[in-house]
Structures are given as C-alpha cells and as structure tokens.
Amino acid sequence: MNIALCSDEVYAVNDTVRQFLEAQGHTVQAFGSMDSQQTEAWADVTRSAAEAVAAGRCEEGVFFCWSGTGAAIVANKIPGIRAALCTDAETAKAARLWNNANVLVLSNRLTSPDLAKEILEAWLNSVYDGRAANALKTIAATEQRYFDK
C-alpha cells in the first residue's frame, strides 16, 4: 500500500513509523519534515498529504503534528478524508471498523515509538465492517453540501 506520511517537525517517532511501515512492505510518500528534515508549516504539510490521499495518489495516510489535533482538523477539511486522531490501539481499530478512516493522526508529543507500533498494528489489521454505511453516506452528503459551493 502507498501511504502518505507527514510531520511538520522532526521527532524520533516519525522515523519509527516510517521504518515500521516499510518493514511491513508499504511504500511511504513523505511530506514535510519527513522529506526535508526541517520544520515545515503544519497546516500546509497536512493539506498536501491529505490531498494526495483524496486524489488517490496515496491509499491512506499517517499524519503527525505536536498534539495531532491540528493535523486532524486540516485533513478533515479535504473532501473524502476521514482522519482519526488516535492515542491508543483500540481507538485506531474502531476508527477503521466503524468510520472507514483513511488517515491516522498521531501526536508527536504523546506517541512513543512502542505505542506507535501498537497503534499501527491495530490500524493496519482492521478493515471497515460496513456497519456505518449510512453514516458514511451522511458524511459524503455533508461534504457535497458544504465543499461544492
């Protein structure tokens, strides 16, 4: 799978996640400090990575920012993105199963390398189960209503 990976700052957990994804056989498309090793504007980096997922250039995304909140907010402004800020494996699993989330957002500040691996394992091993099909239709209709103006 081709996964967009972005961060606005360089943190050790970013490299851990990149190495974990690549070791699992995924291709990583880097954005922001993941590519430049320099601090980048978090909103711009996140928007670029989310647009790559929405356009289908990447199948999914793993995004970082200091708290994770800003990246989740920006990513969710892009039609077709369902970004979930996750702080544990069970939340990541639920985001996939019930919300068909296509972007995992993690906090650079709070996510240790070991926790990141646990969250990624849950994320990658969980598949949308279809139970929220009506909710996903509502999300898509909401995007059309507000973003197509």
Secondary structure as GFF3:
##gff-version 3
##sequence-region A 1 149
A	DSSP	beta_strand	2	7	.	.	.	ID=ss1
A	DSSP	alpha_helix	12	23	.	.	.	ID=ss2
A	DSSP	beta_strand	27	32	.	.	.	ID=ss3
A	DSSP	alpha_helix	33	36	.	.	.	ID=ss4
A	DSSP	alpha_helix	42	54	.	.	.	ID=ss5
A	DSSP	beta_strand	60	65	.	.	.	ID=ss6
A	DSSP	alpha_helix	69	75	.	.	.	ID=ss7
A	DSSP	beta_strand	83	85	.	.	.	ID=ss8
A	DSSP	alpha_helix	89	99	.	.	.	ID=ss9
A	DSSP	beta_strand	103	107	.	.	.	ID=ss10
A	DSSP	alpha_helix	113	124	.	.	.	ID=ss11
A	DSSP	alpha_helix	133	147	.	.	.	ID=ss12
###
